[in-house]
Structures are given as C-alpha cells and as structure tokens.
Amino acid sequence: MKNKTSRRAILQGLITSAIIGFDVINRSWVTSANAASASKEFVNLPHLDGVLYTDDAARAAVSNDFGHLVYRLPSSVLKPGSIQDIVRIIQFAIQNNLKVAARGQGHSCYGQAQVEEGVIIDMSTLNKIHDLGADRAVVDAGVVWSQLLQATLEQQLTPPVLTDYIELSIGGTLSLGGIGGASHRYGVQVDNVLELQIVTGSGKLETCSPYQNRDLFEAVLAGLGQCGIIVRATIRLIQAFTNVRVFHLYYDNLNTFTHDQRLLIADERFNFVEGQVVSDTKGGWRYMLEAASFYTPPNQPDNTLVLASLSYTSGTEQIEDKSYFDFLNRLAPTVAFLQSIGVWSNPHPWINLFVPGTAVEQYVGDLVSTLTLADTGNSPILLYPVKTDRFKLPLFRTPNDPVVFLFAILRTAPLDDATVRKMLDDNRRFFEKNRDIGGTRYPVDAIKFSHSDWKQQFRPVWGKLVSAKRRYDPNNLLTPGQGIF
Ligand SMILES: Cc1cc2nc3c(=O)[nH]c(=O)nc-3n(C[C@H](O)[C@H](O)[C@H](O)COP(=O)(O)OP(=O)(O)OC[C@H]3O[C@@H](n4cnc5c(N)ncnc54)[C@H](O)[C@@H]3O)c2cc1C
C-alpha cells in the first residue's frame, strides 16, 4: 500500500532501520538521510525484526558466489530476524516489482542465488534448530548441515543422506536435491523431508508435506527456488553409528569399476558408495572406488566379506577407520588448505551431470580419453551410481534409467579468462552430448542454459513447474538467477 510519507514515518524508520522505503518512480531506496530528495510518494518499508542493508559492502558480499563467474549487484540485502520478515519483504517486493532470491551459503557456481537490482534474503540469520525428536529435526532453512549433524549426533541420530561438503545450507540443498554416498540407499536429501514451511512468491506463509499442500511441497523440493522460499524444514533422522571404515579401491578399467559400483549399490553391503576418475602416473586415468561401512564397536565390518567378489587391482586397497563425524566432515581439511593458499576463491566452472546407466561407460570413456589433468584444473572428477527408484520428487531430474551416474568435474580454474572460457565451452559441449543420450544436468554447476534447455531438462514435468510458478509466484519475482522464467 502506498502511503504519503510523513514526519512520523520517517522518525519510526530512523528508530527501526536507516532505510525507510522504496521510491517506485526513481527505483531506489529511501533513507532518512535522502528522504527529502525522494519523489513525493514512496512506499514505506514495513517494520522488520531484522535489518535491510543497502550499503556497498553488504551488497557486494552477495553479488558473487563460489563459482566466481557471474556477478550481479542487488539493491539490498535482508538479514531476516524472523520468518515474518520474509513474508513482509516479499509482499513489499510485490508492491514495488522487485526481484528476490534467497541465499544460503552462496556455494552455487553460476549466479543461481544472485539478483541484479533486487533483494537478496541472507538465510544465514535464520539458523535455529527448533526441535530434535527421535526420528526428526525441525530446523530453520539457514542451518548448515554440519550444525544439524553435530546436534543430532549428541542423540546418536543422523540425517540419512549428507552431501560431500557439509557447510551447505539446508534450504540451499533442498532447493536442488542434495546427493551423497548414501543416496543409493536413501535417495537424495529432498526424499528425506517430512514437512516444510514456505513463504511463497505471493507472500503467504504455508505449511506443506506429502499429506498437506502436496502440490507446493513438490514444487519447492528440488524446485530451484522458483515457487517459494523454504523457511523451515522437518528432516527425517535415523540411528547413527559412531565409526566408519573407509575403503579406497583402485581400478585400471572403467567397465570393471562401474560393474563393481553397480554390484555394491544393488546388494547394499556398504552404507556409502561413491567413486572418482583419478590421474594415473602415466598421464592417463584410473578409477577409485570409495566405499564405507558404518559401525559401532564392539561390532566391526568384516573386510573379507565386504570386499568379496570385487575386481579392483590387487594390492591397491587403502583402508582407514574414522569417527562418523570426521568421515562426513572429510572435506574440511582440504577446504582449509585451499583457503590458506587462496585457491578456494578461484573461479569454479563446475559441470555436474546425471548420465544414463545404459550409456555411462561409452560417454565417460570417450570424454576422459580427450581430457587432460589441466582441463580439469587438477580437480576431482566424481563418478558414482544411484538407483532412481529411491527418488520420489518430480522436480529432481535424472535420466529415465533404473541406475544413473553422477558425473561431475569439480574444476578449479586458474585466474585466466581464456582458460575459464574454454572450460565453460567444454561444459556446454559435454552437457549437450549427455543430453543427446538422455542425460540431465544437476543444476548446481556452470553451464550456459537457455529457456528451451530448461524445458528439455524438466520435460515430463515442465507443465507442472509452469503451473506451480503461475500459482505460487504469479509476479515472477523469485530466484531469477536460475534463468528459468
Ligand atoms: C565444495 C562443495 C561440495 C559440494 N558437494 C555437494 C554434494 O556432495 N552433493 C550435492 O548435492 N551438492 C553438492 N554441492 C553443491 C551444493 O549443493 C549447491 O551448491 C548448493 O546450492 C549449496 O547450498 P548453498 O546453501 O550454498 O545454496 P546457495 O548457493 O546459497 O543457493 C542455491 C540455490 O538455492 C536457492 N536457495 C537457497 N536457499 C533457499 C531457500 N531457503 N529457499 C529457497 N531457495 C533457496 C538460491 O536462491 C539458489 O538458487 C557442493 C558444493 C560445494 C561448493
């Protein structure tokens, strides 16, 4: 509602925040200091429990992400003090035709959590664990998974699936899927959500679950932030083990490697199955299967039993015991090292694909035969299978095959524009080749994507996404950085 600004409103604004409104004519924020030069009428900012920032430092901090490839400067950053703040700011954004995006930890690679000239909602200020029961946790979307894991482990509980890196926000990974080494058993993180609270693009706070507002539930999980902002989630928990035995097994042959991976996800003898394409000593590639058995002493995994009938290169096995938390937090030392040498802030032109199980050996074999270590930026290449019958959410898009493989080149690029451009061009080429054999993209990465690419990506459920967008975000305010609508 547009109000004529008054002395009283300005005074109230001064008390609650320096920003007092938005000048719709000049498309700029009005502060108590510049109110005199604002157009005669402006829309008053509602009361906020948190703070809306418009200073250069706050805006610059969210104009970038882990990818360091795309920069978009928002006009303001909300650090919400309550869920109601998100309701208020979305209603305010509707009135003023401002775009809005939630930002979890900003670990996207290609501007997915950015918005030019709009409002970024920094979810990290909503970071409370509200309830921890025997089989579920109720958490704010700004909680990071490591924080939840530490709390649940005190009750010998754990989320069933964790990503390789656990400093990601719950809202961020639930907007995408959240895949990890336990996904062959439990699906992705979105398959382990019992209930959500959402602020839709219409500015309404709604509760949804498989039994209530299911349409909204399915539009938001793996929904790339298009229909609503996840503000609270009820996450399923299971009993946790205390220890992990990790097995690294090396293969020279891709087909033997994927054969064993398929065997392991079929018989589920391990709790965790992943794998990587790794460099060999001769400038080529070999394959590392990473599998883990979770246990609580005095019980122990039987090494002979779990390694039975696997065809890794004899004598290459590396076996190590860790605490459950240290295993799940295994990337932390590498990240600390990369941060200490400054490489963590290099560009990250990642590519993350789901390749059909029926074509994976041909696709990956062809691709890596042309790939040098320099093309990858000396970075990990993930390759591991998951079973699609574990995936229940329609917007989590994988190929139409019972087994699909996550194939991801997690590139760190040098500070050199030509190399970054080449990596991005390669990403597009690799994506197209995979798309043409029925593959999909896991959209955390950096691939140039058009509207028709998105249509193709969501093909059987594109109509469902479009109607959900019309229903829950009719003004098309939310998450423009994905480039879908
Ligand atoms: C080192 C590293 C390792 C990774 N490992 C894995 C892995 O093993 N498995 C895996 O699945 N992914 C992995 N990822 C990818 C990761 O899941 C995504 O980058 C995810 O976006 C990160 O969460 P975030 O909190 O940083 O989200 P952001 O980058 O902040 O946001 C991602 C998207 O979600 C939207 N969003 C954020 N919060 C909300 C919310 N509350 N409601 C609605 N929309 C929201 C944003 O607007 C944006 O579009 C990894 C990333 C990194 C950097």
The ligand as an SDF file (V2000), in Angstrom:
LIG
                    3D

 53 58  0  0  0  0  0  0  0  0999 V2000
   32.6560  -27.8640   -2.0590 C   0  0  0  0  0  0  0  0  0  0  0  0
   31.2530  -28.2070   -2.4770 C   0  0  0  0  0  0  0  0  0  0  0  0
   30.8290  -29.5160   -2.3900 C   0  0  0  0  0  0  0  0  0  0  0  0
   29.5270  -29.8550   -2.7770 C   0  0  0  0  0  0  0  0  0  0  0  0
   29.1210  -31.1500   -2.6570 N   0  0  0  0  0  0  0  0  0  0  0  0
   27.8630  -31.4750   -2.9910 C   0  0  0  0  0  0  0  0  0  0  0  0
   27.3950  -32.8120   -2.8330 C   0  0  0  0  0  0  0  0  0  0  0  0
   28.1170  -33.7080   -2.4110 O   0  0  0  0  0  0  0  0  0  0  0  0
   26.1060  -33.0730   -3.1750 N   0  0  0  0  0  0  0  0  0  0  0  0
   25.2560  -32.1000   -3.6310 C   0  0  0  0  0  0  0  0  0  0  0  0
   24.0960  -32.3880   -3.8760 O   0  0  0  0  0  0  0  0  0  0  0  0
   25.6800  -30.8460   -3.8110 N   0  0  0  0  0  0  0  0  0  0  0  0
   26.9570  -30.5230   -3.5080 C   0  0  0  0  0  0  0  0  0  0  0  0
   27.3870  -29.2390   -3.7040 N   0  0  0  0  0  0  0  0  0  0  0  0
   26.5050  -28.2920   -4.3960 C   0  0  0  0  0  0  0  0  0  0  0  0
   25.5790  -27.6140   -3.4120 C   0  0  0  0  0  0  0  0  0  0  0  0
   24.5320  -28.4710   -3.0430 O   0  0  0  0  0  0  0  0  0  0  0  0
   24.9540  -26.3840   -4.0350 C   0  0  0  0  0  0  0  0  0  0  0  0
   25.9610  -25.5210   -4.4500 O   0  0  0  0  0  0  0  0  0  0  0  0
   24.0260  -25.6700   -3.0670 C   0  0  0  0  0  0  0  0  0  0  0  0
   23.4750  -24.5980   -3.7710 O   0  0  0  0  0  0  0  0  0  0  0  0
   24.7630  -25.1450   -1.9320 C   0  0  0  0  0  0  0  0  0  0  0  0
   23.9290  -24.6800   -0.9080 O   0  0  0  0  0  0  0  0  0  0  0  0
   24.0030  -23.1600   -0.5110 P   0  0  0  0  0  0  0  0  0  0  0  0
   23.4180  -23.0610    0.8440 O   0  0  0  0  0  0  0  0  0  0  0  0
   25.3450  -22.5920   -0.6870 O   0  0  0  0  0  0  0  0  0  0  0  0
   22.9890  -22.6070   -1.5950 O   0  0  0  0  0  0  0  0  0  0  0  0
   23.0410  -21.2370   -2.4170 P   0  0  0  0  0  0  0  0  0  0  0  0
   24.1330  -21.3160   -3.4150 O   0  0  0  0  0  0  0  0  0  0  0  0
   23.0340  -20.0990   -1.4990 O   0  0  0  0  0  0  0  0  0  0  0  0
   21.6330  -21.3260   -3.1630 O   0  0  0  0  0  0  0  0  0  0  0  0
   21.3960  -22.3060   -4.1450 C   0  0  0  0  0  0  0  0  0  0  0  0
   20.0480  -22.0610   -4.8230 C   0  0  0  0  0  0  0  0  0  0  0  0
   19.0090  -22.3090   -3.8920 O   0  0  0  0  0  0  0  0  0  0  0  0
   18.2610  -21.1290   -3.6400 C   0  0  0  0  0  0  0  0  0  0  0  0
   18.0040  -21.1070   -2.2040 N   0  0  0  0  0  0  0  0  0  0  0  0
   18.8950  -21.0110   -1.1960 C   0  0  0  0  0  0  0  0  0  0  0  0
   18.2640  -21.0760   -0.0220 N   0  0  0  0  0  0  0  0  0  0  0  0
   16.9540  -21.2220   -0.3000 C   0  0  0  0  0  0  0  0  0  0  0  0
   15.7800  -21.3320    0.4950 C   0  0  0  0  0  0  0  0  0  0  0  0
   15.8400  -21.3150    1.8160 N   0  0  0  0  0  0  0  0  0  0  0  0
   14.5850  -21.4490   -0.1350 N   0  0  0  0  0  0  0  0  0  0  0  0
   14.5020  -21.4640   -1.4860 C   0  0  0  0  0  0  0  0  0  0  0  0
   15.5700  -21.3530   -2.2850 N   0  0  0  0  0  0  0  0  0  0  0  0
   16.7800  -21.2380   -1.6910 C   0  0  0  0  0  0  0  0  0  0  0  0
   19.1420  -19.9860   -4.0990 C   0  0  0  0  0  0  0  0  0  0  0  0
   18.3970  -18.8480   -4.4720 O   0  0  0  0  0  0  0  0  0  0  0  0
   19.8630  -20.6140   -5.2670 C   0  0  0  0  0  0  0  0  0  0  0  0
   19.0510  -20.6010   -6.4060 O   0  0  0  0  0  0  0  0  0  0  0  0
   28.6690  -28.8610   -3.3010 C   0  0  0  0  0  0  0  0  0  0  0  0
   29.1010  -27.5380   -3.4130 C   0  0  0  0  0  0  0  0  0  0  0  0
   30.3860  -27.2100   -2.9960 C   0  0  0  0  0  0  0  0  0  0  0  0
   30.8460  -25.7980   -3.1370 C   0  0  0  0  0  0  0  0  0  0  0  0
  1  2  1  0
  2  3  1  0
  2 52  2  0
  3  4  2  0
  4  5  1  0
  4 50  1  0
  5  6  2  0
  6  7  1  0
  6 13  1  0
  7  8  2  0
  7  9  1  0
  9 10  1  0
 10 11  2  0
 10 12  1  0
 12 13  2  0
 13 14  1  0
 14 15  1  0
 14 50  1  0
 15 16  1  0
 16 17  1  0
 16 18  1  0
 18 19  1  0
 18 20  1  0
 20 21  1  0
 20 22  1  0
 22 23  1  0
 23 24  1  0
 24 25  2  0
 24 26  1  0
 24 27  1  0
 27 28  1  0
 28 29  2  0
 28 30  1  0
 28 31  1  0
 31 32  1  0
 32 33  1  0
 33 34  1  0
 33 48  1  0
 34 35  1  0
 35 36  1  0
 35 46  1  0
 36 37  1  0
 36 45  1  0
 37 38  2  0
 38 39  1  0
 39 40  1  0
 39 45  2  0
 40 41  1  0
 40 42  2  0
 42 43  1  0
 43 44  2  0
 44 45  1  0
 46 47  1  0
 46 48  1  0
 48 49  1  0
 50 51  2  0
 51 52  1  0
 52 53  1  0
M  END
$$$$
